[in-house]
Every structure is written in C-alpha cells, then in structure tokens.
Amino acid sequence: MVLPSDGTVLPARIQPAHLRPLAYRVLSKKYGLSIKSDGLTALASIIGSRFGTNWKKNPETLKFLDEFAQVWKQQDRGLFVNKDGCDKVLNEIEERVCFDESNASRVRDSNMVTDQGEEGSISPTDTDIDMGLMPIPSMKNDLNWTEYFKVVNASEQFYFPYDGTKRHYTSPHEPMNLVTDLKRKIASYTTRYFITRDRTLRNENFQNSNDNLNPLSSMIALQNDLIKNDLDTSTPSTYMAITQIKNLLGRDGQNFLILGFLNYNAKGNLQMEDPSGKIEIDITQANPTEGLYYYPGCIILAEGIYFSVGHKFHITSLTHPPAERREVTQEAVGNIDFLNTCNNDGKGPISRITNDLKIRLLSLERDLNEQQLNNFILLGGEMFLGEQNTLDALKKVFRQVENEILESGIAPLGIVFFGSFTSSPIFPSYSETSMTSSRLYEMSFEYLANLLSQFENIIKHCQLIFVPGPEDPWGGTMALGNEIGLPQEPIPSEFVKKMKRFGANIKWASNPSRIVFLSQEIVLIRDDMNRKFKSYSIEFPLVEEAKANKLDEVETQLNNVNLSDNDYNSSDNEELEDGTVLRHDVLPTVPEVPFTIMETRKYVKTLLDQGHLAPFSSTPIHYNRDHTLSMCPVPSVLIICDPTVSRFDLTYNGCKTINPGKFILNKTARYLKFNPTTRTVSQEEVTF
C-alpha cells in the first residue's frame, strides 16, 4: 500500500506533459485505460504533492500509479480516467492506508514481545514458512465455514464475458446450456487469446513503452529472467514487444515477436493465428525452450523473421506465455468472485471478494486445520465398479478410513472418486439373452451402494464426490473411443437410483468441476493429458538433430574407452558370478534430476502456462461453457486424475498440482490424503 506524504518531501508542481509517458506506461499499456486531460492534470497534482521533486526517480510513484489503476478497475469506472474519478479513487486509497495502519497498530500492541521471543510473538515459525502460511491478525470470526465449502459444477458457473479492448470482465450471465452457436465458438478462442495476451503484458519483461525494442533470442532471455525473478524482484534485463500478425505485411526481413495459436492450415503446414490474422511458419531453424510441450492448439510466443516471399514467418525461438500467480491475477481483475463464493444471485454489479473476507476465511482455515477438519481423500482413476477386484479394493480402503474415524473421532471432509467407472462405453444393445450395457452400469453402482452401507461413519460424515471419466455416460457413448467433449456432464441420475438413499452427502460432479473451500479454489478434472501431450507433440528439426548428435557422441566415447587394466583401479569394479567384470568407470552418469520428475515438471508447466484445461485443438469443447475450462486466475489447487502417468505432487507458480494416478496397481489400492490448508499430500496403499 502506497502511503501519503508525511510532510518530509518538498511538493512540486508537475506539468501534465511530463507525467504522460509514465502514466501511459502503467495505466494505458498495462491496464488498458485512456487518460483524459483533466485526469492527467489531477494525477500530476496528486503525485507532485506526495512525491515531490524526486517523483521521477522514486519507485513509489510507479507503485502508486499501479495501485491507482487497480482500484479504478475494481470500482468499474470505465475506460476513461477523468478528474472526478481520480478524486474518488484517491479517497479510497487513503481509506485503505488508514485501515492498514490501524490493523498493524492493533497487531503490534497485542503481540508485543521481547528480543528473546516470549510467548505471544506473531513472528512466523519455520513450520509456517515451510507451509506458506503467514500470521493472520486475530479478529472476531462469525462466519459459518459450511457456507464456504461447496462443489460447483460446470452448469452452475456464471459466465463473465471478457472485453479484450477494455481489458476487463463485464457483468456475469446466467449459467449457459450446452447448445453452441458459431459466435460463441469464435468468442471462446478470442477470449482465451486476449486473457493470455493481457496476462503476458502484465509481466515485467513486456513493461516498456518502446515498441521497436525487440532483441534477437529474447525467448532465452525471458526464461532466464523468469528463473531469476523467482529468487529476487530485480528489474528484467530484456524488454519485448508483441506485434500483431496483420502488422507483419510490408516489413520484409525484420525481426518480430508474435503471440498466437499454433495449428495446422488446410495444406497441412504449421501456422500461427491471432484475432488479426494468420501466417504460415517455418520451424526448421526454431530453437524451442526446454521443459515444455508444443502441440496444435497451444498458444505460443514466437520470435523470428518475416519474409514477404511466400508470406512466411521463420521462427528462431519460441516458448509459452509466462504464467502468473493467482494473487497477482486476482488483483489485476479486481478480485472478482468467479465461483459465487459469497452466494450472490449473479444479477446487478460484479460481485467481488474483499480483503476483509479473505483474511477472515484464511483465519477460519487455520481454525479448521487445528481441529483436523479439512482433509480430503483422493482415490485414483479407472475405478471399474463392475469388476470384483475393484470392489475388494474399495472395501479395504473404506475399512481403513472407517477405523481411522473410530480411532481419532475425526472424519475426512470429502472422498473424491474419479472415473471411468466402467471399462467400456455404454452403447445400445438389442440382445434378448444378455443384459444391456446400461443395466450393467446401473448394477455396478448398486454394488457400490451395498458396499457403502457397511460403513456408517463414511456415509454420515464424508462428502462423496464422483467425477466421471471418458467412458462414463454420456461422454463415452457419444465419443466411442474418440476424444470426449468437455466439460462433461455429471453421471445421469437414472444410473444411480440406489445411491440416492444416502442423501445429500453425495455430489455428482461434472468433469471438470470446482470445490470452493473457504479462500481456496480446488479444480477437479479427469483426463488423459499425458497421452495427449505426447501424441500431439510437434518435433523440431534442430532438437532432433541435437539428440542424434548427443547419442553419437556418447557412443563414440564408449567405443574409445581404453580397456587395459592400467587405466583404471580394479578395486572399483565388481566381478559377477559368471566371472564378468562390471566396470564402474565407464557407466553413464545419472542425471541430478530423475527423468520422471523432469517429465512431471514439463507436464504441469505446460498446462498452467496455457491457463486452460483443454488446450488441444483435437478436444471437442462445448463452447457455451468454455469459460468453465479457463484457469484465470490459476486455481489454488489443481487435482488432475491422469492414469496414463505416475502419480505426482508438484507446486508451480503457487498452484499445487496433484495426480492420484491409477486406483489399482498390482493388487494394491492407492489413494492420497490431502490437506488444503497446509498443502501437504501423503500417499497411502492397501493390499487386497
């Protein structure tokens, strides 16, 4: 929070023209606001009185303009910054400063400690730092936590249109049906592009007013800056500017940076596309940044040279748009209540989550954590309920959970079941001698109902959440082995009649769906992402050539090893039973980071950088509900059940990403225990 002047600076009279470049850089380029002359004059007067003659060099000036723009956006004051709006926004900032100072004073007074750290200190402990928890001021909390814990299906999410020109969300619409028209399909792509573009432009590497500054090999510099900025907040070494594709025409032989969708054109050649146009690309000399997948449907930042001959863009380097932490995006969009946490009707002004509510919800999370009332159990995917070994495995898991409830007196908050719940999709059957596949599917849930009836504490105290998979109705029925459409509707009630007797403690979720857990947003999705990433991945000639050269180099080194006993110490070798000597000095070195971990990082980084749960051009999408697939802002926790890859637990850009993997592996039932407050995950296994 930027503080007002305390009288120690000498006020200055700033000419509006002198302030214009700085205001344009922050208000216009970063937040998409237009500054009227009277608004610029008002800002010049405010900055001159608060930051004095040294306002240009004072970093607080930029912070003030940034905060001013955020408050302006939060209050929905429109596109044009005028004098009246400046006065009201300034009053709001001053009120916030007073409120923060008052809270800070109360915290200091109530937590006064000596240098020896006596009882009552609010300094964060080592445990707090490791868990990412910060001290929260004590306050009276009259919130009922159950009102801020709910599962939100895709059909229940409000649609917030995004204005790419004004760079902000507009008033929400009611949840939309599945019927899609062409306009909604086009709007879904342009919305995703503009959200990604504006997120990219908020990155410090793009905060420069000189549009012509665009150094060669800037992608490598961008990645270095992103790694460096994880450790410090120093000024980026490289600034970049994005050029629209339509503006490449007539600028032959020049270097550009463009942002767009990577896809194939009608000729089968690769192209990039943005709302202004499309252009064919050449990747023969492209050097992609490592640790990312590139495939049709993803949005990339590509640097290269445009040649008018053939109207082709020759890429030299490319990467994904830089991701953004959840809290940064929330502030940029004005803390919009996308998931209706506050239970509003969605009509009228945009609902927002205030800082006061955030603090109270965080405090409530701490209270629940102390009472151990916030644990989830995540069961793996491919849980075929029609097979006896699945029911045996579930019985073992339920028995273990039931015993833990009886011993501790505390039940898990929720148990999440990921599909598919059948090994083959439901299809019409006209055989008179056998049951239809739909009846078999219904019977599988009857088996599960009979099994659950043996565990009273689980039924009574745990929320059971069922997320469908690719083979469940009706996604599997329509796809028949192809890609299913997302978002996928919950399992129809006709198949789960016997499960309904357990009452409201069962939630039939869509795929994907979201859990509102106090201050956190938890996304649940069942998809074979790893298979898609590897199947659709695009090969780059330079990368393949480098791999081949490296293999040849290793082979040459092994062939050139001198096998004489004088060249190595025989005591370092191992003699096998058959008399063979295993030479340890010629074994290939093991990389510092295991391959599986590197692949997991690549998986998670690609998905979160794209900011979308279905970033593939091959995935059918119900475009009226494309907004439910967006990850803007990124969720607090992303739980993606992907049986095609080993289970993992990884945090990237503040987003905890968890994969429970496959439920049954070699007569072992596997599941995860997850605590959203401490962000801890423990792996559990039960043999059956």
ABEGO torsion letter per residue (X at the ends): XBBBBAGABBBBBBBAAAAAAAAAAAAAAAAGBBBBAAAAAAAAAAAAAAAEAAAAABAAAAAAAAAAAAAAAAAGAEABBBAAAAAAAAAAAAAAAAAAAAAAAAAAAAABBBAAGBBGBABBBAAAAAAGBBBBBBBBBABBAAAABBBBBAAABBBBBBBAAAGBBBBBBBBBBABBBAAAAAAAAAAAAAAAAAAAAABAAABBABAABBBBGAAAAAAAAAAAAAABABBBABBBBBBBAAAABGBBGBBBBBBBBBBBBAAGBBBBBBAAEBBBBBAAABBBBBGBBBBBGBBBBBBBBBBABGGBBBBABBBBBBBBBAAAAAAAAGGBBAAGAAGBAGBEBBBBBBAAAAAAAAAAAAAAAAAGAABBBBBBBGBBAABAAAAAAAAAAAAAAAAAAAAAGBBBABBBBBOBABABBBBBBABAABBBAAAAAAAAAAAAAAAAAABAAAAAABBBBBBBBAABOAAAAAAGGBBBBOBBBBBBAAAAAAAAAAEAABBBBBOBBBBBBEABBBBBBBBBAAAAAAAABBBBAAAAAAAAAAAAAAAAAAAABBABAAABBAAABBBBAAGBBBBAAABBBBBABBAAAAAAAAAAAAAAAAGBABABAABBBBAAAAAAABBOBBBABBBBBBAABBBBBBBBGGBBBBBAEBABBGGBBBBBBBBAAAGBBBBBBBBX
